[in-house]
Amino acid sequence: MSTHTQQPARPQVQPAPEWTFPTPRQVELANGMTALVLDVPGQHVISVRASLPLPLRAEPREKEGVAWLMAGLLDEGTVAHSQRELAELLESRGIGFGAGMGESALGVDLDVPSRHLGDALALMTQMIATPAFDPAEVARAVRTRLQDIEQERASAGHRAMRELSATYYAEETRASRPAQGSADTVGGLTRADVADFHAAHVRPAGGTVVVAGDLTGVEVDRLLEETIGAWSPEPSGERWQRAAAPRAVDSVRVVLVDRPGSVQSELALATTGPDRRSPAWPAAPVMGWVVGGAPGARIDQVLREEKGYTYGIRAGFRPRQVGGMMVVSGSVRADATVDSLRLLREILTGVGDGFTEEETRAGVDFVTLTAPGRYDTADQLADELARLAADGLPLTFSSDTVAAMRELTPADLDRAWRDEVGRDWTIVVVGDAKSYRDEVEALDLGPVTVVPA
């Protein structure tokens, strides 16, 4: 007698449903700020993000770093609360707070359990509107930044990216210099410098506040109007416009940052790329993934898998408000420096020969099908909405971009690469320059300059 039993039918795997970024409710506050309110059921830690128009280029050149210093001091005491009192209030209510500067905006991050949202918004408003800037805290922040600068000099990756910016961008543009300032500009900053910069530039008009999380039973509109919506300093009259960061006329060259005895070389290469307003932008994340965004990408297939020169080199696009860059970066064995540069030139030049159907589908699937995971929590949603606000992009941008990606073909990627990605590269190598300078010059990648580390 047969004991064979019938196996259950294999379940059918259905295609993933099309994802769209959730649409927030928009509220105009009395002081000129826009509130974006997004209910995310089940997310009981509320994420608040404030974005205030303030570009880094607003800093006086001789005091660069003052904006980042100011942002970092917002939670170090207010007019109403000392540093210790403020720290205790934040801790007792489970409030996480952070602030920093971007190319175009001062950004403030706050996360708090929903039951303390009102207190959190009130404290955030105090920290933004009436920070104390205690002289002792300012002096401590200056010392800390100077120590950070020394540590960054010791990091080959930091050193490479700093030299890349200084070489790629025109000397007169803010993008060519460290976002958090240099030792020369930070070392002399005082309490008056920080307070004056805050008083002159930090305003609500044109800003955005995002509130995302489970808002069941929470009177969000009232809380916003009573806190950050009631902040109304004297208007500054500033209306910051988007501005391009021009490339240096002599940027197409190779800079060797000399670190004698280095057993690795840090590589950083850059050329022009699109910004997020470009019609070609949906192709950019896919192209970046195919060329150098994953272990199976073109660059790693050669330099990592075939040659064993590196643990990994990544490529991707870095958009600015106007224009952008494509950046390739990573470290290789010192004795493989010259061959790595030669192979990178071959790979990047070869992209112009076309993307395959298989590459295109793999890249599109990865970027589009992982989108729901990238925006799965309230803080991720709030972060993206704040970025859109800082860049002046429509609230449908993320959904529109993913939808456009789904329709991409190899011909679309070929056209985007041809039209939007430069052919002339700025190249920086941090390592033992004397051991390979002559061979690098023989590659004819551009004029070669050696600078000390």
Secondary structure, DSSP 8 states (H G I E B T S, - for coil): ------------------------EEEE-TTS-EEEEEE-TT--EEEEEEEEE--GGGS-GGGTTHHHHHHHTTTS-BSSS-HHHHHHHHHHTT-EEEEEE-SSEEEEEEEEEGGGHHHHHHHHHHHHHSB---HHHHHHHHHHHHHHHHHHHH-HHHHHHHHHHHHHB-TTSGGGS-TT--HHHHTT--HHHHHHHHHHH---TT-EEEEEE--TT--HHHHHHHTGGG----------------B-TT-SSEEEEE-TT-SEEEEEEEEEE--TTSTTTTHHHHHHHHHHSSTTSHHHIIIIIIS---S-EEEEEEE-SS-EEEEEEEEEEGGGHHHHHHHHHHHHHHGGG---HHHHHHHHHHHHHTHHHHT-SHHHHHHHHHHHHHHT--TTHHHHHHHHHHT--HHHHHHHHHHHS-S--EEEEEE-GGGTHHHHHHTTSS-EEEEE-
